[in-house]
């Protein structure tokens, strides 16, 4: 296909004049320059944005460090105030100092240095070496210590190696107290020790490297004027940092920050350049395309004509396929006018085939079908319901059964399918009838087995009574009859009579259940009945089958649920469900449980729930369990028709719905939703 496109375009390109190629080259250069300018502008904007973000990050961290220092050094003002009030003495200094350390935070130690000599330290542990140290005499700290006295202000010295060990800064506040004449004299120093590692640990500075930034924390030594760095991400110098000033007492620190990925990476720039080149080529190509458009216009016309001819041939093939379908198809537009139909529709409704024409109103066709005898008055009324969608069966006067499916089209019209399903429906009826007869056979066998017990008991009792009567007659003939013998004979006769009545009553009850269930299951007779009574009768006929198994059936049947429906179909449904459980649900169990529940949903519907706690139905089989002849026990008692017949009876005859929920490894539940008054057997209209 690519070779064909190349051979089609090359002649057109070769026919373009030199002027067209020059214009395409100019368009390429212009697009390339424009893209380069856009890339440069975008790079400047990215750089400005990076600088803004880095500046913001630096200022935020510098502000945080400054706030931490200011809060920690504020303890010196409070301690100085206490010294002034106490005239140079601080009662319970250790307790007060610990409270200040906890309150202000970030403080490693508080020190009192009368005359410049450190005499008191809290906490003392770890700071013992600082006792007796005079910073005024130290060559490293002396300059800044003296400056604090000279300026009479709080100063921050360091960072440097502390005498007691560690790396930190010292906040010194000089204390001046009035003497007896009222003149202020230098008392000593209040010192606040802040260790640099502790300060950095409580700020966000340690997270900057993980966030993609590099930093250096530094200051200018006031004594030497040299730059002193006391925290950095690495020894590699920063290339283009942003500086943020940290105001400290009598000095300032600086935080220099830069983005680790300074500048746009080479791959990104290369990618942008490649995109610019491609865009420029596209512009040049588009220019050539526009210039060669007139040359291709005729080719486009020829190709469209060929496509149109192919579409016409495809439409003709589709029409032929539709006409070979067995289902009759009718298409209506949104105004209920006839658009199209196939030959199968003409075959099904042959009496009106010659009158069909596009644009025919739907009401006209309905009246023609009624006049031809293909639609009853009720069907005519239903056919005029344009909004009725779905599927139903329609029985024609000649006995044919037409399955109708009406669907809505995207433009508001209707598509209706008519399929002659007479043979399928007749076959389903035969299958259902055969299944009912098979069920009746099993019922007869079970009832015969069940009746044999009470009849056998009655026969045995009657035989025993006969023997006692013969013995009594012999005693009377010999004249040896005594009162005690007569009393024993009468007592035996009464007991035998009770046994006979009880067993014969049980047999009569079984026969009555059999008669009602047999009549219902071998006919489609419709009658009014109590749901619980019918289900009790059906279960009673299945008791021989259940007794031979080791499984249990539990009933929960709501009373007074009157239905006008088909009890035979309902009995066959319940029988098939129970037989299905006994056959499939408990292959390796002897303690299976089944449950049958009947209850009212509302005034017009009842619900029957049947469930077992068996092995369930595999997910791969759930969509096929209602298919005719599908069974997993072929040759082992399964015909594959039980659930298929159940579904057909529920939906087609009883007018209800059936839901299945089955999980693995245990449990299957069938939910039947049935109308209390079953629908009539007439079919619904087709079109």
N, C-alpha and C positions, 0 to 999 in steps of 0.2 A: 504493500500500500504506500510506503514511503517512497519507493522507487517511482511509482506511478505519479505521486504528487510532484516529485522533482522533475520528471519528464514533462509534466503539465506546466510547471512554472518557468522552467528554463527558457523556452522560446519566448515567453512574454517578457522576461527580463532582458533577453538579448535584443529585443526590439525597442527598448527604451533609448531615447536620445542622450547625448553626452550631458546636456543641460540637466536632465533628471538626476544623473549620477553626481553632478556637482552640487545640486541642491541637497541631495542626501548626505554628501560629505559635510556640507556646511551645517546641516541639522545635527550631525553627529558631533562636530566640534562645539557647537553652541550648547548642546545637552551636556557634553562632558565638562565644559567650563561651568555651567550652572550647577551641576552636581558637585563639582569641586568647591564652589563657593558655599553651597549648602552644608557640605561636610565640614568646612573650616568654621562656619558660623556655629554649627552644632558642637564642634569641639570646644570653641570658646565658651559656649553656654555650659557645657559639661564641666569645664575647668572652673568657671565662676560658681557653679553649683557646688562642686567639691570644696572650693575655698570657703564658701558660706557655711557648709556643713561642718568642715574642720574648725572654723572659727567658733561656731556655736558649741561644738564639743569642747574645745579648749577653754572657752569662757565658763561653761558649766562646771567643768572639773576644777578650774582655778577658783571659781566662786565657792565650790564645796570645800576645797582645801583651806581657803581663807576663813570660811565660816567655822570650820573645825578648830583652826588655830585661835581665832578670836574667842571662841567659847572656852577653850582650855585656858587661855591667858587671862580671862576675866577673873579667874580665881585669885590672881595677884591683887586686884583692886579690893576684893572682899577681905583678904587676909591683911592687907595694909590698913584698912579701916578698923579691923579688930585691934591691931597693934597701936593705932593712934588712940583708940578708946582706952586701951589698957596701959598707956604710958610706956610702951615698949615691951609689955608682958602679955603673953597669950595663955590664959588658963585652959587646961585640957587641950593643948595643941594637937596631940595625936588624934583625939576623937574628932575635933573640928576639921583637921586636915583630911581625915578619911571621908567625912561627910561631903567635903568640897570635891574630892576626887570622884566620888560616886555621882555627885550632882552635875558637875561640869563635864566630865567625861574626857577621854583622850589624854589624861595627865598620867605621866609615869611616876612623878614624885613631886612633893612640895618641900621647900627648904627655907630655913631662916638662917641668915648670915649676919649677925650683929658685927659691925665694923668691917664687914666683908668676909669674915671667917664663918664657914658653915658649921653650925652647932646642932641644929635639929633637922632631921629628915623623916618624912613619912611617905611611903613605908621605908623602914630602915633596912629590912632584909634585902640583900643584893646591892645596897648603896653604902655600905660601911666605909668603903675607901674614900668617899667624898667628905667624911667628917674631918674637920680641921683644915679643909682646903680653902684657900683664899684666891678667888679668881682675879682680884686686882693685881696680884703679883705674878700671875701666870702669863708667859709670853704669848700664848695663843689666844687666851680669853681676856687678857688685861685691857686691851684697847677698847673693846666693846663694853666691858664692865665699867670702865672709867667714863665712857661716853654716857652711859645711863645716869651716872651720878651728876655729870656736868649738865645734862639736859633736864634732869629731874623728871624724866619720862620713862614709860615702859619701853624697853628695847628687846628685840629678839636677836639673839646671838646664835651663830652656827649656821648650818650643822657642822659638828666636829665630833671627834672621839671623846666621849665623856670620861671623866676621871674614874667613875665607878664601873666603867665598861659600857660598851654599846655606842650607837651612833644616833645623835639627837640634837635638839635645839634647846636653848635656855631662854626663857622669858624673865627678865630682871626688872624689878620695880624698886627704885631707891626710896627709902623711908627716912623722912626728916621729922624730928620731934622738937618741940619748943623746950628751951632750957628754962632756968629759973627767972631769967630776965626777959623771956618771951621770944628770944631769937631761936630760929630753927637751926638745929644742928643735925648732921648726918648720923642716923642711928645704925643703918645697915641695909641689907638687900633682902627682898622677898623673891625667891626664885621658883619658877615653874618649869619642870623638866618634861619635855615631850620627845619621845623616841620616834625617829623617822619611820622605821618599819611599822610601828603601831599606828602612826598617822596615816600611812598609805594603805594599811589594811582596812581601815574603816571608811575609806573613800572608794570611788568608782575607778580610780586610776589603774588598779590592777586588772580591770576588765577591758581596758582600751586595746591592748594588743590582740585579744581574742576578737574584738570588734573590728579589727583591720586598721588600727592606728598605731603609730610609733610616737613616743614622747620623750622629752628631756626636762627634768625639773632642776632649775639652777638659780644662782644669784651672783651678784658682784660683791666680792669681799671688800667691805669699806676700808679695811686697813691696807690691803695690797692692791685693790682695784682689779684683781684677777677674777675670772669667771670660775665659780665653784659649782660643779654638778654633783648633786646628791641623790638623784634617782633617774633612771633611763631604762628603756626597753632593751637596748643593746648598745655595744660600743661603736657601732657604725654611725657616723654623723648623719644628721638629718639634712636632706638636700634643699627643700623649699618649705620650711615649717611656718606655721602661724603662731605668733607669740601672744600669750595672754598674761597680763600682769596680776600678781597676787600681792595686795597691799598688806604689809606686816608692820608692826610697830617700829618706827624709825628706820624703815628700809622697805625693800620690796624684793619679791621673788618673781621668777618668770617661768611659765609653763609653755614649752615649745611643742607643737603637735603637727604631724603631717599624716596624710593618708598613705597607708602602706602601698597601695596601688596608684602611685602618682602618675597621672596622665592616662590616656587611653592606650590599651595594649596594642602591640603591633598586629596580632591577628584580627582585632576588631577593625583597625584602620585598613588592613588589607582587605577585609571583607567588605567594608564600605566602598573602598576603591573598586573592587570587583563588581559590586552592585551598580556603582556609577557607570562603569564601562558597559555592563549589560544593558542598563537603561538607555545609554547613548546609542548602543547598537539597535535597541528596539525602536528608538525614535527614527534612526536612519532607515531601518527596515519598514517602519510604518510609512515613512515618506515615500519609499519605493512602492509600497503597496498602494498608496493613494494614487501615485502617478501611473501605475499599471492597471488601475481599476477599469478604465474603459476597455482595455484589451481583454479583460476577463469577463466583462458583462455578458457578452454573447455566449461564452462558455457556460456561465451560470444559468442562463436561460435554457440552454440545451440540457444541462444536467437536471434542472427542475422539471423540464418536460419529461425526461426519462423517469424521474422519481414518481411523477404523477401517473404515468402509464403503469409503473410497477405497483403503485397503490391501488389502481383500478383492478389490475390482475389479482392482487391479494384480496381485495374486496370480493371479487367474483369467486375466488377459491373459498373464502370464508362463507359466502352465501351457499355454495354447494355443500360445504361441510354441515352448515346449519340445517339445510334441507334434508340431509341424510340422517339426521337425528330422529330417534323414536319419539322424543318429547315434543309436543306442540308448543311453539313459542309465540307470544303476542307482546308487542311493545306499544305502550301508550305514552303520549306526551303529557305535559303538566296540565293541558287543557282537556284531557280525557279524550283525545282524538287518536285514531288508529294510525300508527307509524309504519309498522312492519309485522310480518308473520311468516311462518315457514310452512312447508308442504305437509308436515306432520299434523299441524293444526287443521288444515283442510281435510285430512283423512279422518281425524277424530270427529269433526263436526261437518260432515260432508253436505248436509242439507243447506248450509249457508255459505259454502265455499265460493259460489259464483257471485255472491253479493258483496264479498269483501273488497274494499278499496281504501287506499290511503286517505286519511282525513275523516273517515267515518266516525261519528260520535259514538262513544261507548254505550250510551243508553240505547241507541238504535240497534247495536249488535245484541244487547241483552234481550230486547223485545223480539228480535228475529229468532234467537235461540228458544225463547218461550213459545213463540208461534210454531216452531218446528217440533215442539214436544221435548226439547232437550233441557228444559229448566222449569221447575215448579214455581208456584207463586211465592212460597217462602224463600226459595233460592233466588228469585228475582229481586225480592226486597233486600236480601243480604248482598247480592251482587252490586247493588247500587251504593253500597258502603265503600267509598273510595279509600278510606283510611284503614280498612281491614287488611292487615298484612299477616303473613305466616303460611302454614301448610295445612291442608285438610283433604279429605276424600269426598268425591261426589258420585252418587249412584245415578246412572242414566236409566231412562225407561227401558232400554233393551237389556239391562242387567250388567252392563259394563261398569267397572269402578275406575274413576279417573282421579289420580292424585294431583292436587293443585298446589302450587307454591307461588305466592305473590310477593314481589320484592319492590322496594322503592329505588328509583334511579337517582343519580346525582342532580338531575335537572328538575326533580319534582314529579317525574312520570312514574309509570309502573311497568315492570317486566313480570309476565306471568308464564309459568311452565305448566303444561298439561301432559301427564304421563298415564298411559293405560296400564294399570296395575292389577287388572282383573285376575290374571293367572297367579300373581304373587299373593294377593289377598285370599284367593281360594286355597292356595297351598298352605297359607298360614292358618286358615280355618281348619283344614284337614289335620295339620300338625297339632293344633290346639285340641281338636276333638280326640285325636289319637292319644294325646297326653292325658286328657281327662279319662279316657277309657282305661289307660294304663294305671292311672291313679285309683280308679274305681276297682280295678283288679287287685291292687295292693290292699285297698280298703276292705274288699270282700275277704281276702285271705286273713287280714288282721282280725276282722270282726268274727270270722269263723273260729279262729283260735281263741278269741276272748270269750265267745259264747259257750265254747266247749266246756269251760270250767263250771259255770252255774248249772248248765244242763246236766253235766256228769254228776254234780253234787245232788241235784234233784232226783236223778235216776237211782243213785245209790240209796238215798233216803227212802224213795218209794219201794225199792226192793226190800229194804230192812223192815218197813211197815208191813209188807206182804207176808214176810216170814212170821212176824209177830201176830198177824191176824190168823194165820194157819195154826200157830201154837194156841191162840185163844180159843179158836173153834174146837180144837181137840180137847182142851180142858172142859169146855161146856158139854161136849158129847160124852165125856167120861164122868161128868157130874163132879169133877174135882175143882170147880171154879171157886176161888175164895175172894173175899173182898180186897185183900192186899194185892192179889194178882190183877184184879180189875183196876184198882187205883194205879198200879204201875203201868198197865197197858194204856190207860187214858193219859197219864203224864207223858209217856213216850209218843203217843199220837199228837199231843199238843206241840211238843218240841219238834217233832218231824214236820208238823204243819208249818211252824214258824220258819224252819230251814227251807221247806219247799217254797213258801211265799217269798222269802227273801231272795233266793236264787232265781226263781222264775221272774220276779220283779226286775232283778238285774239284767236278765236276758231280754226282757221286754224293753227295758230302757235302752240297751245297746241296739236292739233292732229298730227302735224308733229313731235314734240318732242316725243309724245307717240309712233308714228310709229317707229322712229329710236331706241328709248330705248327698246321698246317691241321686236323688231327684234333682238337687241343685247342680251337681257337678256334671250331670249328663244332659243338661238342657241349658238354654240361655234364657230361662224364664225370669222375668223381672217381677219383683214383689216388694212389699214393704216388710221390713224386719228390724229386729233389735240387734245391733252390732255385737254386743257382748254375748247374746244367746247364740248367734251363728258361729262366732269364734269358739265358744265353749263346745258346741256340737262338733266342729271340725277337729278340735284338739282331742275330744273324746274318741273319735274314730282313729286317731293316730296313737292312742295310748298303747295298743299292742306293740307297735313299732318302737315306741319310746321305752317300754318295759324291757324289750330285748336288748336295748342299749344300756350303757351305764351313765348316760348323760341326763341332765335335768332341764326341764322347761318350766319357766316361771311366768305367771300371767299377772297382768295388772290392767284389767278391763273396766273402763268407766261404764256405769249402768245408764240406761235410759237414753241411748244414742240411736234414735230411729233413722233408718235410711230407706230410700226408695231407689233400689239399685239391683244388682245381679249377685245374689249370694253364692251361686255356683262358681262364678269367676273369682269372687273373693276367697272362697274356700280353696280353690285350686292355687291361688297365689300363696296363701299361708302354707298349704301343703308343700308346694314346691320349695319355698324358702326353708322350711324345717328339714325336708329331705336333702336339700343342698348342704345344710350345715352338717347333718349326720354323715353325709358322704364325703365332704371335703374338709370340714373345719377341724376335725379331731383325729388326724391320722395316727398319732402316737400317744393319745391321752385317753383316760377312762373317766375323767371327772369334768367333762365339758359342761358349760352352762349356756342356756339359751333363754331369751327374754322376749315376751310379746306384750306390747303396751298399746292400748287404744284409748284415745281421749279426744275431746272436742277442741277444735281450734277457734271456731266462732259459730254463728248461727247457720252457716252454709257449708262448712268444711269440717271433716274429721281428720285425725292423724293417727296412722298406725306405724309404730316403731318396732322393728324386729332386729335383734342383735344377738351375736354370740361372741364368746371370748376365745375363739379358735385361732388358727395360724394366720388369719388375715389373707389378703389378696396381694400378690406381688405388684409393684408399680407398673411393670411392663404389661400385665394382663388386665389392668382395671378398665382400659378403654375398649376391651374386647369381650368382657364377660357377658354382655347382652347380645353378642352376635350369635346367630343360629349356628348350631353344631360346634361351637367352641367349647372344649372341655379339656381339663388336664387329667381326667381319669377315663379316657377312652378305653373300652374293653374291661373296665373295672366297675361298671354300673353307671357311668356317666354318659348321657346321650348328647349333651351340649344344647338341649332345647329348653331346659327348665327356666332359666332366667330370661331367655328370649321371649318365652310365652308370658312370663310374669310382666315384662315391660309392655308387650302388646296389649295384654288385658287391662293393665292399669291405665294406659293412655288412650287406647282406641275404644274400649268398651266402657270402662268405668269413668272416663273423662278426667282422670287425675294425673298426678306426676310422681315420679320415683327418683329419689336421690340415693347415691351410694357413697358411704365413707368407710374406707378400709385401710388399715395401717398394718405395718409389719413391726414386730413379729406377732402381735395378737390383735384380734378383734375385727368384726365386720358389722356394719349397721346399715339397714335399709329403711329409708323414711318414705312412707306413702302418704301423700296428701290427696284425699278423695272428697268429691262433692257429696253432700248428703242425698241429693237428687241427681242421679246419673243422667247424662244427656241422651236424647233420642238417637236412634241409629241412622237417621237420614244424614246424607252427606251435605257439605256446605257448597256454595256456588263456586265456579271456577274462575271467572274473570272479573 
